[in-house]
């Protein structure tokens, strides 16, 4: 069976969640999705199951599928794993660094800066997350890249629920400093900067916010 329709649905829903167009708690009705994508409910169900495995969607018996609402503990664990994994990612990048790879990162942070200057919150958020995926891609490790991509998607959902308005303001500047350390091949400094950056992102989460449990509660909050 051709898996491409399922992949299309997974990618579209992931993008909508990451870009904050689908809020935590939003109900994902199978028939509406089937009609939208012009596919069977079976394919929609397969796509939703894949998103459940990525922790972006949750299934409730007799109620259906909903955009996930990560708990505070899950949020903390996601960033703990990222700090462990991305420290090693920095080291792996430096083992394979080339001038072309540094140029690619510099081009990316320039795009971030442009989005920040335009006050384009959606594009800025997307690019700030994609920086970590791009760094993973440049290690030439496909497994690492997929893991980082999934963790960044989960982090975007966490940020949507818990991040304070001003918390993302310094992320772009921290990316710039990290790229400078990578370009200078300063491994210890680069690892430290990555760890501090992820710690700052976590510290910018307001865990005292109420967590939505379903779409009606979210809409009325």
ABEGO torsion letter per residue (X at the ends): XBAAAAAAAAAAAAAAAAAGABBBGBBBBAAAAAAAAGBBAAAAAAAAAAAAAAGABBBBBGAEBBBBBBBAAAAAAAAAAAAAAAAAAAAAAAAABBAAAAAAAAAAAAAAAAAAAAGBAAAAAAAAAAAAAAAAAAAGBAAAAAAAAAAAAAAAAAAAAABBAAAAAAAAAAAAAAAAAAAAGBAAAAAAAAAAAAAAAAAABBAABBBBABAAAAAAX
